[in-house]
Amino acid sequence: MRRLRRTEALRSLVCETHLRPGALVYPLFLCPGEGVRKEIGSMPGVFNVSVDEAVKEAEACAALGIGGLLLFGLPSEKDEQASGAYASDGIVQQGLRALKANRRLDSLVLIADVCLCEYTSHGHCGIVARDGEHFVVENDASLALLAKTAVSLAAAGADIVAPSDMMDGRVAAIREALDAAGAEQTPILSYAAKFASAFYGPFREAADSAPQFGDRRSYQMDGANIREAMREIDLDVAEGADMVLMKPAGPYLDVIRAARERFELPLGAYQVSGEYSMLQAAFARGWLEPERAMMESLLSIRRAGADFIVTYFAKEAAKLLG
């Protein structure tokens, strides 16, 4: 077996799993202002950026051959109806228009996250109502706002809308609204299997989206359930999803593999903030070799079956791959 491992050229020739920059998607967190580039404390090398700085980041990504951007927004104000998510002058809508106006960015696919958690005063992914002594996230009441958000983002220039809220029936509601608005060519990338994970912690700092009460386990998936994940994907595909996204990636490689073996449509995986921060902490202490560990983590996701990977390592990985 060692004969084909003897040289770099031989190893490259028989390599079974390949990464390429075009299969990487880089997340961007857009915030109000101008010239803003604020590093996120728990995510070294990742920043909240104003629209003008986001354009610079996008130009760097395009030059590296990265496939796309996933856009999140930090509004200047929040309310219970998440009005900043679907406002025509919302922060992500502004970012989309600025990015689309730059012809140097034509190679980038612009994916807009569709959720309400960054825009609600309570930090949950849907409309909240009181049920006796408790608050509950109302599923059906949230669908209209999610659909409205998707239409607004598509009108602003999103190439793909990506619902991440995990409300039941959101894909069908968004597809119907997009079609009615004349955006029938806009694909839906559904976070079809999004687990209630401890690995989202740093993201909640980045997006200022931590729930003000309770948690998200009543709508995000139980990490113990792989069969349920397949049912979630089945339902989203039936409702009109064009692509699906698995989140998180590293702790759920078995779910990615199961989905790849069962479904033919394009499949992505999100290497989430906690996965990134965990590796960065090890790098800072000299416990792991940064380049090798980063690439090994991405190869494992690709080997499990992901066609594309959303990762905060996209720029660093693209530089190595290039």
N, C-alpha and C positions, 0 to 999 in steps of 0.2 A: 504493500500500500504506500510505502514511503517514496517509491520511485517518482510519483507524480507530485510530491511535495518538495522536491529537491531544490528548485529555484523559483524565484518570483514569477518568471515567465510561465513556467509549468503550472504553478498554482493559479495564475490568472486564467490560463487556458481552460482549466477544468472547473473553475468556480461555478457553483450552482445558483447562487443568490447574488443579485447585483443591485446596487444602489445607484441612482442617478439624480442630479440636482433637480431635474424636471419633475420628479416624483415627491419633492419636498414642498411643504406649505409652511409659511412663516406667519405666526400670529402677531398682530399689531394692536396696541391699546391706544385709542385716539382720545385726546382730552382737549378741552377748550384752551384758547390762548394762541400765542405766536412765539416761536423760538423755544418751546417747552420740550425739554428732554430730561425727564425725572426718572432716575434709576429706581427700580422696585427693590426694596431692601432684602426681601427673601428670594429674589431671582437675579443674581449677579449677571450683568450684561444685557438685561431686558429693561425696557423703559416705557413709561407713559409718554406719548409724544403728541404734540400739536399737529395739525394737518400739514403745515409746511415742513415739519420734520419728518412726518410720515412719508411725504413724497420723496425725501432724500433716502429714507430707509428703503422705499420701494425701488428706487433707481439702483441702489446697491444690490438688492435681491435680483432684479432683472439682469444686471451685468453678470451675476454669478450663475445665471441659468435656472434659478429657482422657479418652480412651477406656478406658485400662487401665494396669495396672502389671505389670512383669515382675520377679519376685522371685528373688533370689539369697541364699545364706546363707554366713556365716562362723562355723563352729562353734567352741565353746570348746576342743574336742579333735579330733584326727584319728587315723585308724588305717588299716590296709591294706584293711579291708573296708568303709570309708566308712560306718560305722554311723550317723553323724550325719545322713546323707542321708535315711534311712527311719525314724529314731526318732520315736515318736509325740510326743515333746517336743522334737524338733529345732527349730532356730531359725526356719526358714521355716514349719514347722507352727505354732509359737507365733504368728508374725506373721499367718498366714492366719486363725487363730481370732480374733485381736484385730481384724483388719480386717473380718471378716465380722460381728462383734458390733456394729459401728458402722453404724447405719442411714443415716448421712449419706454413706456410701460405696457405696450400692447401685448407683450409675451406673457404677462402675468394674468392669471385667472383671479378675479376678485370675488372672494367668498364672504358673504355677510352673515354673521351669527344672528339668529333670530331667537331672542329670549327677552324676558322682562326684568330679570333679576338685577341687572345693572341700573335700571331706570326706576325701580319701585322704592319707595321710602322704607319698606319693610324688608327688602332684599330677597323676597321669594320670586319664583319664576312664573307666577300667575296672580290672578285676582284673589285677595284674601277676604274671607267673611267670617263672622263670629258664629260658632256652633255651640250654644250653651256657654260654658266657661272657657271654651277653647277656640282658637282660630284655625280655619281650614283653608287650603288652597282650592278654589273652585275650578274644576276642570272645564266645564262647558262655557262658563262665563269668560274664561281666559282665551278661548279659541278665536273669538272675533278680534281681539287685540293682537294676537300673534299673526293672524292673517293680514290685518291692517299693516302691521310692521313689515311683513314680507313684501307686500305690494309697494310700500314706501321705499324700501331698499332697492327693489328691482327698478323702480322708476328713477332712482338716483344713479343707477349704473351697475348694480351688482350683477355679476355673471352667474352666480349661484347663490341661493339662499339656503341657510343651514339651521333649521330649527333644533334647538338644544334643550328645550324646556321639559320634555318628557310628559306633556299632557296627552291623554288619549285622544285620538282623532285629529291631531294638529296637522298631519300631512294632508289629509283630505280637505280640511278647511283652507289650508294655504294654497293647495292646487286649484281649488274652485275659485278662490279670490284672485289668484294670479291670472287664470284663464279669463275671468270676467273683466279684468283690467287690461287685457291685451298683451299680457306677459306670458303667453302660453309656451314660449320658447325658453323661459327661465327654468333651469333644472332645480330640483330640491335634493339637497344632501342632508339626509336625516341622521341626526345622532340617534340611531335606532336602538342601540344598546348602551345607555349611559348609566353607569353604576354609581350608587351613593358611596363615594370613596373618600377616604382620609387624604388621598393624594391631591385634592383640589385646594388645599389650604393656601399656598402661595398665590394662586390665581385670585382668590377672594380679596387679597391685599391689592393685587394688580388692578382688578376691575372694581374694587370697592363694592363688593356684592355679597358680603356675608349676611346671612339671615339675621334679622334683629330678634327673632324668637324662634324656638323650635329648630327643626332641621328639614332636610329634603327627602327623607327616607320614605315618605308617603307617595312620592311620585318618581324619584329616581330608583333604579333597580337594586335589589338585594344581591350583593356580590357572591352569594352562595348558589345562584340560580342560572345555570347555563341553558337549560331547556326553555325557561322563560325568556331568555335573550333571543332564542330562535323564534319564539312566538312574536316577540316585539318586532323583529325584522320582517317576519311574514306579514304582519298587519300593515307595517309602513309601506312595504312593496305593493301590497294590494291597494293601498290608498293613493299610490302614485309617486312614491319616492324613486328618484332616478339613480341615486347613489346612497350608500349608508356609511356611517362612521361609528367606530367602536371607541369607547372612552371609559377608563384609561387604557393604555396599551400594554406596558410591561407586565403588570400584575394579572392581565387577562389575555395572555397569548393563546391559551386554550380556547377562549371564546372566539378570537379572531380566526383560528384554524377551523373551528367548527362551522363558523359562518362562511368561510371560503369554500369549504367542501360542500356546502348546501346551496349557496346562492351564486348566480352567475353575474350579477350586476357589479359595477365598480365598488370596491371596498376600501375604505380608508381607516386609519387608526390615529388617535391623538395621544402622543407622548406628553402627558400633562405636566403641569407646573411642579407638582411634588416629585415626579420622576426626574425632572431637570434639576431642581434644587438639591435633591439628595445627591446626585452625581457631582454637582458643583461644590457641595460641602466637602465631599471626599477629595475632589481635585485640590481645593484650597489647603487641605491638610497633607497633601502629598501621598494620600493613601492609594490613589488610582492614577494610572497614566491617562491624561485627559483625552488625547486623540483616539487611542485604542479603545478605551471604555465607551466613549461616545459612539464610535462607529459600530462597536459590537452591540450596543443597545439598539441601534437603528437596524442593523442587519437582522437581529432577532425578530423584530416586528415585521420586517419584510419577509423573512423566512416563514413566519407563521401564516402569511397569506395576504398581507395588506398591499394593495396596489399603490397607495400613496400614504405619506406620513405627515401629519401636522406636528411640528416640533420646533422648540425654541433653539435647537441646535442647527437649524436649517442653514444659516449663513456659514457657520464654521464647517459643517459637513460638506457644503457645496464647494468651499475653497479646497478642501482635501480631494474631493472627487474630481474637481476641475483640473 
